[in-house]
């Protein structure tokens, strides 16, 4: 028999509770659409008590193109302020992504979200911060699990560490933005202007329409992290990680 979305929910909830990865191969054909993947995200969060009736307050959103942007609500226990020690979290396959987080300054409902282009959406942002998305998986095969299973698993979210908030500058030259990542004793990784969509604000219209699509109202203060400037860098347990964006500050953590 073909496995079901309900079995995916059960497997992910068990993986979170036991801190042991689940068998993704048995469930590889269980999901057939993005909507099913998003429904599993929602069901897992509700069953594990991550959110009340309101939408999650912190999200991740990103993709290689405007047509491939996906989204995931984040469990609050893994959202930390820099400097952060993540040693208490059950992280298995450690990936590091250097990102910029954006914070809404006003509430957004479905009607408002439907009318937004990127410029109008960026005008709703009141603050930005350096952030580090720690990528992990509840699936045994980690990044080799089926794409829809990774989406269902919070898009392989492990933790999010936020730097200090500062006023959002809509005129910032993101193409010139320099980023530096130091992981353990490895040589630093440096890049400039490498956001996959050119600007972190590019995800905003799709993200806002996604979150409000079922009638939810996103309150002011909701945060979204917006995609990696460095791809996926690997870390080992115990590594110290520092991510710095020139002019925007830095984040430090230990995994």
C-alpha positions as CSV (number, residue, x, y, z in Angstrom):
1,X,0.0,0.0,0.0
2,X,1.1,3.5,-0.7
3,X,2.1,5.3,2.5
4,X,0.0,8.3,3.5
5,X,0.6,11.9,4.6
6,X,-0.7,10.9,8.1
7,X,2.2,8.4,8.3
8,X,4.6,11.2,7.5
9,X,3.1,13.3,10.3
10,X,3.5,10.4,12.7
11,X,7.1,9.7,11.7
12,X,8.2,13.3,12.1
13,X,6.4,13.7,15.4
14,X,8.1,10.5,16.7
15,X,11.5,11.7,15.4
16,X,11.1,15.0,17.3
17,X,10.0,13.3,20.5
18,X,12.7,10.5,20.5
19,X,15.5,12.6,18.9
20,X,16.1,9.7,16.5
21,X,15.8,10.0,12.7
22,X,12.9,8.5,10.8
23,X,12.9,6.1,7.9
24,X,12.4,8.3,4.8
25,X,12.7,5.6,2.2
26,X,9.5,3.8,3.3
27,X,7.6,7.2,3.0
28,X,9.3,8.4,-0.2
29,X,6.0,8.3,-2.2
30,X,3.7,9.4,0.5
31,X,3.4,13.1,-0.6
32,X,2.5,14.2,-4.1
33,X,2.3,18.0,-3.9
34,X,3.6,21.1,-2.2
35,X,0.2,21.5,-0.5
36,X,0.5,18.1,1.1
37,X,4.0,19.0,2.3
38,X,2.7,22.3,3.9
39,X,-0.2,20.4,5.5
40,X,2.3,18.1,7.2
41,X,4.3,21.0,8.5
42,X,1.1,22.4,10.0
43,X,0.0,19.1,11.5
44,X,3.4,18.3,13.0
45,X,3.6,21.8,14.7
46,X,0.1,21.5,16.1
47,X,0.6,18.0,17.4
48,X,3.9,19.0,19.1
49,X,2.4,22.2,20.5
50,X,4.7,24.6,18.8
51,X,2.1,27.3,18.1
52,X,-1.3,28.3,19.4
53,X,-4.1,29.3,17.1
54,X,-2.1,32.2,15.7
55,X,0.5,31.7,12.9
56,X,4.1,31.0,13.8
57,X,6.1,34.1,14.7
58,X,9.2,33.1,12.9
59,X,9.5,31.6,9.3
60,X,12.1,30.6,6.8
61,X,11.6,31.3,3.1
62,X,13.8,30.9,0.1
63,X,14.6,29.3,-3.3
64,X,16.9,29.4,-6.2
65,X,14.3,31.2,-8.4
66,X,11.1,33.2,-7.8
67,X,9.2,30.2,-9.0
68,X,10.8,27.8,-6.6
69,X,10.4,29.7,-3.3
70,X,9.2,27.5,-0.4
71,X,8.4,28.3,3.2
72,X,8.3,26.8,6.7
73,X,7.2,27.9,10.1
74,X,9.8,27.5,12.8
75,X,9.4,25.9,16.2
76,X,10.2,28.6,18.8
77,X,12.5,26.5,21.0
78,X,15.2,26.6,18.3
79,X,15.0,30.3,17.6
80,X,17.8,31.9,19.6
81,X,19.5,35.3,20.1
82,X,23.3,35.6,19.3
83,X,25.5,34.6,21.0
84,X,23.9,31.1,21.2
85,X,24.9,27.7,22.4
86,X,22.9,25.0,20.5
87,X,24.3,22.1,22.5
88,X,20.9,21.2,23.9
89,X,19.3,20.7,20.5
90,X,19.2,17.3,18.8
91,X,21.2,18.3,15.7
92,X,22.6,15.5,13.5
93,X,23.6,16.7,10.1
94,X,24.9,20.2,10.7
95,X,24.6,22.7,7.8
96,X,25.2,26.5,8.1
97,X,23.5,29.1,6.0
98,X,24.3,32.8,6.3
99,X,21.1,34.9,5.9
100,X,19.4,38.2,6.5
101,X,16.2,38.1,8.5
102,X,13.4,40.7,8.0
103,X,10.7,41.8,10.5
104,X,7.3,43.0,9.7
105,X,6.4,46.4,11.1
106,X,2.6,46.1,10.4
107,X,0.0,43.3,10.4
108,X,-0.7,41.7,7.0
109,X,-3.9,39.9,6.0
110,X,-4.7,38.0,2.8
111,X,-6.3,41.0,1.0
112,X,-3.2,43.1,1.6
113,X,-0.8,40.3,0.7
114,X,-2.6,39.6,-2.6
115,X,-1.9,43.1,-3.9
116,X,1.8,43.3,-3.0
117,X,4.8,43.5,-5.3
118,X,8.3,43.3,-3.9
119,X,8.6,47.1,-3.4
120,X,5.3,47.3,-1.6
121,X,6.1,44.3,0.5
122,X,9.5,45.7,1.5
123,X,7.8,48.9,2.7
124,X,6.1,46.8,5.4
125,X,9.4,45.7,6.9
126,X,10.7,47.8,9.8
127,X,13.9,45.9,10.7
128,X,16.6,43.6,9.5
129,X,19.2,41.4,11.2
130,X,22.0,39.0,10.4
131,X,20.9,35.4,11.0
132,X,22.2,31.9,10.8
133,X,20.0,29.1,9.7
134,X,21.3,25.8,11.0
135,X,20.1,23.1,8.7
136,X,19.3,19.6,10.0
137,X,16.9,16.7,9.2
138,X,14.6,14.3,11.0
139,X,15.1,11.9,8.0
140,X,17.7,9.1,8.1
141,X,19.0,10.1,4.7
142,X,19.1,13.8,5.5
143,X,19.6,15.9,2.3
144,X,19.0,12.8,0.2
145,X,15.4,12.3,1.3
146,X,12.7,13.1,-1.2
147,X,12.2,16.8,-1.7
148,X,8.6,16.8,-0.5
149,X,9.7,15.0,2.7
150,X,12.3,17.6,3.3
151,X,9.7,20.3,2.8
152,X,7.3,18.5,5.2
153,X,10.2,18.4,7.7
154,X,10.2,22.2,8.0
155,X,12.5,22.5,4.9
156,X,15.2,20.7,7.0
157,X,15.2,23.4,9.7
158,X,17.4,22.8,12.7
159,X,17.7,26.2,14.5
160,X,17.8,29.9,13.8
161,X,20.2,32.4,15.5
162,X,19.4,36.1,15.2
163,X,21.7,39.1,15.5
164,X,20.7,42.5,16.7
165,X,17.9,44.2,14.9
166,X,18.5,47.5,13.1
167,X,16.2,49.7,11.0
168,X,15.5,48.3,7.5
169,X,17.1,50.2,4.6
170,X,15.1,49.6,1.4
171,X,17.8,51.4,-0.7
172,X,20.6,49.1,0.5
173,X,22.9,47.9,-2.3
174,X,22.6,44.2,-1.8
175,X,24.8,43.4,-4.8
176,X,27.7,44.9,-3.0
177,X,27.0,43.2,0.3
178,X,30.0,41.4,1.7
179,X,29.6,38.3,4.0
180,X,32.2,36.3,5.9
181,X,31.6,32.9,7.6
182,X,34.1,31.3,10.0
183,X,33.4,27.7,11.0
184,X,35.7,26.1,13.6
185,X,39.3,26.1,12.5
186,X,38.5,26.1,8.8
187,X,39.5,28.9,6.4
188,X,36.9,31.6,6.4
189,X,34.4,31.7,3.5
190,X,33.8,35.1,2.0
191,X,31.4,36.3,-0.7
192,X,29.8,39.4,-2.1
193,X,26.3,40.0,-3.6
194,X,25.5,36.2,-3.6
195,X,21.9,36.1,-2.5
196,X,20.3,33.6,-4.9
197,X,17.4,36.0,-5.8
198,X,19.6,39.1,-5.7
199,X,17.8,40.7,-2.6
200,X,16.4,39.2,0.6
201,X,13.2,41.1,0.0
202,X,12.5,39.0,-3.1
203,X,10.8,36.3,-1.1
204,X,8.4,38.6,0.7
205,X,5.4,38.6,-1.7
206,X,5.3,34.8,-2.1
207,X,5.8,34.3,1.7
208,X,3.1,36.8,2.7
209,X,0.6,35.2,0.3
210,X,1.5,31.7,1.5
211,X,1.1,32.5,5.2
212,X,-2.2,34.4,4.8
213,X,-3.7,32.0,2.2
214,X,-6.1,30.4,4.7
215,X,-7.3,33.6,6.3
216,X,-4.5,34.0,8.9
217,X,-3.4,37.5,9.8
218,X,0.3,37.9,10.3
219,X,0.9,40.3,13.2
220,X,3.5,43.0,13.3
221,X,6.8,41.6,14.6
222,X,6.6,38.4,12.6
223,X,10.1,37.4,11.3
224,X,11.2,35.7,8.1
225,X,14.7,34.6,7.2
226,X,15.2,34.9,3.5
227,X,17.7,32.5,1.9
228,X,21.4,31.6,2.1
229,X,24.2,33.8,0.7
230,X,26.7,31.0,1.0
231,X,24.8,27.9,-0.1
232,X,25.2,25.2,2.6
233,X,28.4,25.0,4.6
234,X,29.1,22.1,6.8
235,X,30.0,22.1,10.5
236,X,30.9,19.5,13.2
237,X,29.5,19.2,16.7
238,X,31.3,21.6,18.9
239,X,32.3,24.1,16.2
240,X,32.2,27.8,16.9
241,X,30.5,29.6,14.0
242,X,30.6,33.4,13.3
243,X,28.8,35.0,10.4
244,X,29.4,38.7,9.7
245,X,27.7,41.0,7.1
246,X,29.6,44.3,6.6
247,X,27.6,47.2,8.0
248,X,24.9,44.9,9.4
249,X,26.6,43.1,12.3
250,X,27.4,39.5,13.1
251,X,26.0,36.3,14.7
252,X,28.0,33.8,16.8
253,X,27.0,30.4,17.9
254,X,28.3,27.0,18.9
255,X,26.7,23.8,17.5
